[in-house]
């Protein structure tokens, strides 16, 4: 199966409601749900930027 193309509704159905799904498919669906719902970073932070004080 291509888990990346599945919608969240399909993944939840496989992970929690489908009694015929194998345990490996359920685990893969739960992992993909976690990947799809995790928070993405808002922006880049430049930690190497040096503070420059005015003269």
C-alpha positions, 0 to 999 in steps of 0.5 A: 500500500502507498500510505502517503497517498491515503487520506487521514480518514482512510488511515484512521479506518485501517488503524482503529476500525478495520478488524481484518487488517493485519497488525503490520498494516495497523502499525504502519497506518498509525505511524503515517497518522503521526507523520501527517499530523505532526507540527511543522516548523514555522520558520528557520532560526539562524543560531549562528547569527552574531549580534552586532551592536551599533557604534 
